[in-house]
């Protein structure tokens, strides 16, 4: 039976179950929080980011959630340096040019600091001379470190990044470092042969009659 869980990943936790690259001084991984044999992440969330991760034991569910072609919206709470003006927010909505191409249109708006937000450990470095603010940013793709690069492109570097939701799943009522089982969604499958549109019959081009040998034109 398929399984799907949601996890509120803390800062400085690797989005994987082992840390084979740093065996002498292992870093925190998903195995420090989740004891569910057979599940694996449906998409990534960088070590220095926090918030929602989905994990499953079924390849079809994993592919449906993580494949960009399905365009599942992902919403982030982003604490940035400075206060973006209308032009910066419009640039985020319209799409910004990154080294690996133009980003798709997004939703972006200024918000107040989310209520009941847990403290980050360690806290971000604050500069008294530079204010900070929060943006709610929703994207439908997953380029490498995309949100951070988008805010940097409009001159507002990211200070803290929290993924709030993926599709219809979110962090509501899920404490940091906790996980919870979810109802597995019904994944649309390939259409059965009877559901496929009928093929058009091939039309044969009539052949010209062959001219008898020796006939003159």
Helices and strands as residue ranges (DSSP letters): E 4-9, G 20-25, G 30-32, E 40-41, E 50-56, H 59-66, G 68-70, E 74-81, H 86-94, E 97-98, E 101-102, E 107-111, E 132-139, H 146-153, E 158-166, E 169-170, E 179-182, G 193-195
